[in-house]
Amino acid sequence: ATEASMSLRTLAAAACGAGLLLLLAGQAASQQAFVASLPSQGGRKLNVARQVSHGGYAKARYRKQLKTENDEALHEIIALAKKQQMHHRFQVFRKQNPSPGKYYRSQYQIALAKTFLNQRAAAMPV
C-alpha cells in the first residue's frame, strides 16, 4: 500500500510540474504574440468601437399609441402586458431562453399606461 501511495504522489507531483511548465510557456508565448501584434509595428490602424448602438424598441411608438387610448383600453393593455410578463417568466422557468426585449416592452407598456391613467385622474376637476 505504501508503494502505491508513493507512486501516486510521484505521479501527482509530475503532473503539477508539467502543468506549471505549460502555464509558464503559455504566458511567454502570449506576451510575444501581444508584442508582435501592436498596431504601430504592423502599420494597421487601430479601430475601436467608441459607441454601442442597438435597435432596442421604439418607445415613441408606444407613447403615441397609448396616449390616444381611453381608460378602459389602457386597463386592458395593462392586463395583457401582465399576462405577457407571466408567460415570459414561465418560459424562463422552462429554460426556453425567451427574449428579454419582450419582457421590457411589456414592462414599459404597463408603466406608460399607468402614467397616463394617473395623469388623467390628476387632471380631472374634483
TORTI-112531 format. One line per field, with one value per residue: residue number from 1; residue in one letter; chain; x, y, z of N, C-alpha, C in turn. Coordinates in steps of 0.2 Angstrom, whole numbers, plus 2048, in hexadecimal, padded with zeros to 3 digits. Last residue first. Example, Ala and Ser with C-alpha at 12.3 -4.5 7.8 and 13.67 -1.06 7.14 Angstrom:
REM residues 2
resi: [2 | 1]
resn: [s | a]
chain: [A | A]
n.u: [840 | 842]
n.v: [7F5 | 7E4]
n.w: [823 | 827]
ca.u: [844 | 83E]
ca.v: [7FB | 7EA]
ca.w: [824 | 827]
c.u: [840 | 842]
c.v: [800 | 7F0]
c.w: [827 | 827]
//
This chain:
REM residues 126
resi: [126 | 125 | 124 | 123 | 122 | 121 | 120 | 119 | 118 | 117 | 116 | 115 | 114 | 113 | 112 | 111 | 110 | 109 | 108 | 107 | 106 | 105 | 104 | 103 | 102 | 101 | 100 | 99 | 98 | 97 | 96 | 95 | 94 | 93 | 92 | 91 | 90 | 89 | 88 | 87 | 86 | 85 | 84 | 83 | 82 | 81 | 80 | 79 | 78 | 77 | 76 | 75 | 74 | 73 | 72 | 71 | 70 | 69 | 68 | 67 | 66 | 65 | 64 | 63 | 62 | 61 | 60 | 59 | 58 | 57 | 56 | 55 | 54 | 53 | 52 | 51 | 50 | 49 | 48 | 47 | 46 | 45 | 44 | 43 | 42 | 41 | 40 | 39 | 38 | 37 | 36 | 35 | 34 | 33 | 32 | 31 | 30 | 29 | 28 | 27 | 26 | 25 | 24 | 23 | 22 | 21 | 20 | 19 | 18 | 17 | 16 | 15 | 14 | 13 | 12 | 11 | 10 | 9 | 8 | 7 | 6 | 5 | 4 | 3 | 2 | 1]
resn: [v | p | m | a | a | a | r | q | n | l | f | t | k | a | l | a | i | q | y | q | s | r | y | y | k | g | p | s | p | n | q | k | r | f | v | q | f | r | h | h | m | q | q | k | k | a | l | a | i | i | e | h | l | a | e | d | n | e | t | k | l | q | k | r | y | r | a | k | a | y | g | g | h | s | v | q | r | a | v | n | l | k | r | g | g | q | s | p | l | s | a | v | f | a | q | q | s | a | a | q | g | a | l | l | l | l | l | g | a | g | c | a | a | a | a | l | t | r | l | s | m | s | a | e | t | a]
chain: [A | A | A | A | A | A | A | A | A | A | A | A | A | A | A | A | A | A | A | A | A | A | A | A | A | A | A | A | A | A | A | A | A | A | A | A | A | A | A | A | A | A | A | A | A | A | A | A | A | A | A | A | A | A | A | A | A | A | A | A | A | A | A | A | A | A | A | A | A | A | A | A | A | A | A | A | A | A | A | A | A | A | A | A | A | A | A | A | A | A | A | A | A | A | A | A | A | A | A | A | A | A | A | A | A | A | A | A | A | A | A | A | A | A | A | A | A | A | A | A | A | A | A | A | A | A]
n.u: [6CA | 6CE | 6DC | 6E9 | 6EB | 6E7 | 6F0 | 6FB | 6F8 | 6F7 | 705 | 70B | 706 | 70B | 719 | 71A | 716 | 720 | 72B | 728 | 728 | 735 | 73C | 738 | 73E | 74B | 74F | 749 | 74B | 750 | 74A | 749 | 73D | 73F | 73E | 730 | 72A | 72E | 726 | 719 | 71A | 71B | 70E | 706 | 709 | 704 | 6F7 | 6F4 | 6F8 | 6EE | 6E3 | 6E5 | 6E5 | 6D7 | 6D2 | 6D6 | 6DC | 6EA | 6F4 | 6FF | 703 | 70A | 714 | 71B | 71F | 728 | 732 | 739 | 73D | 74B | 75B | 766 | 775 | 786 | 793 | 7A2 | 7AE | 7B8 | 7C7 | 7D4 | 7E3 | 7EB | 7FA | 808 | 80E | 812 | 807 | 7FF | 806 | 809 | 814 | 810 | 807 | 810 | 818 | 80E | 80B | 816 | 817 | 80B | 80E | 819 | 812 | 80A | 812 | 818 | 80D | 80B | 816 | 814 | 809 | 80D | 817 | 80F | 807 | 811 | 815 | 809 | 808 | 813 | 80F | 804 | 80B | 813 | 80A | 804]
n.v: [955 | 952 | 948 | 947 | 93B | 932 | 934 | 92F | 922 | 91D | 91F | 916 | 90A | 909 | 909 | 8FD | 8F4 | 8F6 | 8F2 | 8E4 | 8E0 | 8E3 | 8DA | 8CE | 8CF | 8CF | 8C3 | 8B4 | 8A5 | 897 | 88C | 887 | 888 | 895 | 89D | 89A | 8A0 | 8AE | 8B0 | 8AF | 8BA | 8C4 | 8C2 | 8C6 | 8D3 | 8D7 | 8D6 | 8DF | 8EB | 8EB | 8ED | 8FA | 900 | 8FE | 907 | 913 | 914 | 919 | 922 | 91D | 911 | 916 | 91E | 914 | 90B | 913 | 917 | 90B | 8FE | 8F5 | 8F1 | 8F1 | 8F9 | 8FE | 905 | 90C | 909 | 8FC | 8FF | 8FB | 900 | 8FB | 8F4 | 8F3 | 8EA | 8F3 | 8F9 | 8EE | 8DF | 8D2 | 8CF | 8CF | 8C4 | 8BA | 8BB | 8B8 | 8AB | 8A4 | 8A6 | 89F | 892 | 88F | 88F | 884 | 879 | 879 | 875 | 868 | 862 | 862 | 85B | 84E | 84B | 84A | 83F | 835 | 835 | 831 | 824 | 81E | 81E | 816 | 80A | 808 | 806 | 7FA]
n.w: [7D2 | 7C1 | 7BB | 7BC | 7C3 | 7B9 | 7AF | 7B6 | 7B8 | 7AB | 7A7 | 7B0 | 7AC | 79F | 7A2 | 7A9 | 79F | 795 | 79C | 79D | 790 | 78D | 795 | 790 | 783 | 786 | 789 | 782 | 78B | 78D | 793 | 7A0 | 7A7 | 7AD | 7A1 | 79E | 7AA | 7A7 | 79C | 7A1 | 7A9 | 79F | 799 | 7A4 | 7A4 | 798 | 79A | 7A4 | 79D | 793 | 79B | 79F | 793 | 790 | 79A | 796 | 785 | 77C | 778 | 77F | 779 | 76D | 772 | 779 | 770 | 768 | 771 | 773 | 76A | 771 | 76A | 762 | 768 | 768 | 771 | 76C | 768 | 764 | 75C | 752 | 74E | 73E | 73C | 73C | 746 | 750 | 755 | 75A | 75F | 75F | 766 | 773 | 773 | 771 | 77D | 786 | 782 | 785 | 793 | 797 | 793 | 79B | 7A7 | 7A5 | 7A3 | 7B0 | 7B7 | 7B2 | 7B6 | 7C4 | 7C5 | 7C1 | 7CB | 7D6 | 7D2 | 7D2 | 7DF | 7E5 | 7DF | 7E5 | 7F2 | 7F2 | 7EE | 7F9 | 803 | 800]
ca.u: [6C6 | 6CC | 6D4 | 6E7 | 6ED | 6E3 | 6E9 | 6FB | 6F9 | 6F1 | 6FF | 70D | 704 | 704 | 716 | 71C | 712 | 719 | 72A | 729 | 722 | 730 | 73D | 736 | 736 | 748 | 74E | 74C | 747 | 754 | 748 | 74F | 73E | 73F | 744 | 735 | 72A | 731 | 72D | 71B | 719 | 720 | 714 | 705 | 70B | 70C | 6FA | 6F3 | 6FC | 6F5 | 6E4 | 6E5 | 6EB | 6DC | 6D0 | 6D8 | 6D7 | 6E6 | 6EE | 6FD | 700 | 704 | 70F | 719 | 71A | 722 | 72D | 734 | 73B | 744 | 756 | 760 | 771 | 77F | 78F | 79B | 7AE | 7B1 | 7C4 | 7CD | 7E0 | 7E7 | 7F3 | 805 | 80B | 817 | 80C | 7FD | 805 | 803 | 815 | 815 | 805 | 80B | 81B | 811 | 805 | 814 | 81C | 80C | 809 | 81A | 818 | 807 | 80E | 81D | 811 | 806 | 815 | 81A | 809 | 808 | 819 | 814 | 804 | 80D | 81A | 80C | 803 | 813 | 815 | 803 | 806 | 816 | 80F | 800]
ca.v: [951 | 957 | 949 | 94C | 941 | 932 | 935 | 936 | 926 | 91C | 923 | 91D | 90C | 909 | 90E | 903 | 8F4 | 8F7 | 8F9 | 8E8 | 8E0 | 8E6 | 8E1 | 8CF | 8CE | 8D5 | 8C8 | 8BB | 8AA | 89C | 88D | 888 | 882 | 88F | 89D | 898 | 899 | 8AA | 8B0 | 8AA | 8B3 | 8C3 | 8C1 | 8BF | 8CF | 8D8 | 8D2 | 8D8 | 8E9 | 8EA | 8E6 | 8F4 | 900 | 8FB | 900 | 910 | 916 | 914 | 923 | 924 | 911 | 911 | 921 | 91B | 909 | 910 | 91C | 90D | 905 | 8F5 | 8F2 | 8F3 | 8F4 | 900 | 8FF | 90D | 90E | 8FE | 8FD | 8FD | 8FD | 900 | 8F4 | 8F8 | 8E7 | 8EF | 8FD | 8F2 | 8E6 | 8D4 | 8CE | 8D4 | 8CB | 8BB | 8BC | 8BE | 8B0 | 8A4 | 8A8 | 8A6 | 895 | 88F | 893 | 88A | 87B | 87A | 87B | 86E | 862 | 865 | 862 | 852 | 84C | 84F | 846 | 837 | 837 | 837 | 829 | 81F | 822 | 81D | 80D | 809 | 80C | 800]
ca.w: [7D8 | 7C6 | 7BC | 7B8 | 7C6 | 7C0 | 7AE | 7B4 | 7BE | 7AF | 7A4 | 7B0 | 7B2 | 7A0 | 79E | 7AC | 7A6 | 794 | 79A | 7A3 | 794 | 789 | 796 | 796 | 783 | 783 | 78F | 781 | 787 | 78B | 78B | 79D | 7A2 | 7B1 | 7A5 | 79A | 7A9 | 7AD | 79B | 79C | 7AC | 7A4 | 795 | 7A1 | 7AA | 799 | 795 | 7A5 | 7A3 | 791 | 797 | 7A4 | 797 | 78C | 79A | 79D | 78B | 77E | 775 | 781 | 77F | 76D | 76D | 77D | 775 | 765 | 76F | 779 | 769 | 76F | 770 | 760 | 767 | 766 | 770 | 76E | 76D | 764 | 762 | 752 | 753 | 742 | 73C | 738 | 740 | 74D | 752 | 754 | 761 | 75B | 75F | 771 | 774 | 76C | 776 | 786 | 782 | 77E | 78F | 798 | 790 | 794 | 7A6 | 7A7 | 79E | 7AA | 7B9 | 7B2 | 7AF | 7C1 | 7C8 | 7BD | 7C4 | 7D6 | 7D3 | 7CC | 7DA | 7E7 | 7DE | 7DD | 7F0 | 7F4 | 7EA | 7F2 | 803 | 800]
c.u: [6C0 | 6C9 | 6D3 | 6DF | 6EA | 6E5 | 6E5 | 6F4 | 6F9 | 6F2 | 6F9 | 707 | 706 | 702 | 70F | 719 | 714 | 714 | 723 | 729 | 722 | 72A | 738 | 737 | 734 | 740 | 74B | 74A | 74B | 750 | 74C | 74E | 744 | 740 | 745 | 73C | 72F | 730 | 731 | 723 | 71B | 720 | 71A | 70C | 70B | 70E | 702 | 6F7 | 6FB | 6FA | 6EB | 6E6 | 6EB | 6E3 | 6D5 | 6D7 | 6D9 | 6E2 | 6E8 | 6F6 | 6FD | 700 | 709 | 713 | 717 | 71D | 727 | 72F | 736 | 742 | 74F | 75B | 76A | 77B | 788 | 797 | 7A7 | 7B0 | 7BD | 7C9 | 7D9 | 7E3 | 7F0 | 7FE | 808 | 814 | 811 | 802 | 803 | 801 | 80F | 815 | 809 | 808 | 816 | 815 | 809 | 80F | 81A | 811 | 809 | 815 | 819 | 80C | 80B | 818 | 815 | 809 | 810 | 819 | 80F | 808 | 814 | 816 | 809 | 80A | 816 | 811 | 805 | 80E | 815 | 809 | 804 | 811 | 812 | 804]
c.v: [954 | 953 | 94E | 94D | 947 | 939 | 936 | 938 | 92D | 921 | 923 | 921 | 914 | 90C | 90F | 909 | 8FB | 8F8 | 8FA | 8EF | 8E4 | 8E6 | 8E5 | 8D7 | 8D0 | 8D5 | 8CE | 8C0 | 8B0 | 8A2 | 893 | 888 | 882 | 888 | 896 | 898 | 896 | 8A3 | 8AD | 8AA | 8AE | 8BC | 8C0 | 8BD | 8C8 | 8D3 | 8D2 | 8D4 | 8E2 | 8E8 | 8E5 | 8ED | 8FB | 8FB | 8FC | 909 | 912 | 916 | 91E | 925 | 918 | 912 | 91C | 91E | 90F | 90E | 919 | 913 | 907 | 8FD | 8F2 | 8F4 | 8F6 | 8F9 | 901 | 907 | 90F | 903 | 900 | 8FA | 900 | 8FD | 8F9 | 8F8 | 8ED | 8EC | 8F9 | 8F6 | 8EA | 8DB | 8D1 | 8D5 | 8D0 | 8C2 | 8BD | 8C0 | 8B7 | 8AA | 8A9 | 8A9 | 89D | 893 | 894 | 890 | 882 | 87C | 87D | 875 | 868 | 866 | 865 | 859 | 850 | 851 | 84B | 83E | 839 | 83A | 830 | 824 | 823 | 821 | 814 | 80C | 80D | 806]
c.w: [7D9 | 7CC | 7C2 | 7B9 | 7C2 | 7C3 | 7B4 | 7B2 | 7BC | 7B5 | 7A8 | 7AD | 7B3 | 7A6 | 79F | 7A9 | 7A9 | 79A | 799 | 7A2 | 79A | 78D | 793 | 798 | 78B | 783 | 78C | 786 | 786 | 787 | 789 | 795 | 79F | 7AD | 7A9 | 79D | 7A4 | 7AD | 7A1 | 79C | 7A8 | 7A8 | 79A | 79D | 7A8 | 79F | 796 | 7A0 | 7A5 | 797 | 795 | 7A1 | 79C | 78F | 796 | 79D | 791 | 784 | 778 | 77E | 781 | 773 | 76D | 778 | 778 | 76A | 76C | 776 | 76E | 76F | 76E | 765 | 765 | 765 | 76E | 76D | 770 | 76A | 762 | 758 | 753 | 748 | 740 | 738 | 73B | 746 | 74E | 751 | 75A | 75D | 75B | 769 | 772 | 76D | 771 | 780 | 782 | 77E | 788 | 794 | 791 | 790 | 79F | 7A5 | 79F | 7A4 | 7B3 | 7B3 | 7AE | 7BA | 7C4 | 7BF | 7C0 | 7CE | 7D3 | 7CC | 7D3 | 7E1 | 7DF | 7DB | 7E9 | 7F2 | 7EB | 7EE | 7FD | 800]
//
